[in-house]
């Protein structure tokens, strides 16, 4: 169906079906495979489906609310392992750059043990009846139809939905200062991600300007994701020191202290880079706005 005749509900269902197919393909591997990429791609598909339901819920059938709850459940099962994969990779890079790989070996082993527990939890979730029911719901999306009373042409609805996503980002991002709490930076990251997904969903209608905004939103999301990963890194280290470090050497404790200090310095650098990266998003939005 060509973009000029595409309705918002039809676009929403295209998005849901595309990412449901990706979810089912990767989930079939993620539950019994140590390859982190399958877990990552299953989680990405989950996030995009939830974003689509949030953005297009008013034109989707009532069953979308129940599907969203099940997607929220599986996202909670996938999150811990993906986060631990990110933390392990981050630690490896920091340890190499600081020459601390040997001293950090006990903590590296602790992270791997946590990852294995998370992997076991995913395997159990994927073997559950609840997951089988979720998979069945996703396979039945072809039978869904838009709400005829609320559905409108996508070219009419796109501007309103994109403006709303952008306003929500600006409300939080404009208020950020270099010394704002980490939780506020994380909220901006979430809203940047939602703007990115909304723009991706409408990309076929707005072409180049939409792609430019997606790129700029990804850059902002990546910067804030790096910042949040640093916060989580320090939290994980404090957790390990409190619960598992009785047998660790002083050398390991000192090395972990150096990692925390590195994260503090990295976080400060990322906060300084935020305004310029955010300005690029605002500039890309202005270009897209002219086409709406």
Buried (B, 14 or more C-beta within 10 A) or exposed (E): EEBEEBBBBBBBBBBBBBBBBBBBBBBBBBBEBEEBEBBBBBBBBBBBBBBBBBBBBBBBBEEBEEBBEBBEBBBEBBBBBBBBBBBBEBBBEBBEEBEBBEBBBBBBEBBEEBBEEBBEBBBEBBEEEEBEEBBEBBEEBEEBEBBEEBBBBBBEBBBEBBBBBBEBBBEBBEEBEEEBEBEBBBBBBBBBBBBBBBBBBBBBBBEEBBBBBBBBBBBBBEBBBBBBBBBBBBEBBEEBBEEBBEEBEEEBBEBBEBBBEBBEEBBEEBBEEBEEBBEBBBEBBEBBBEEB
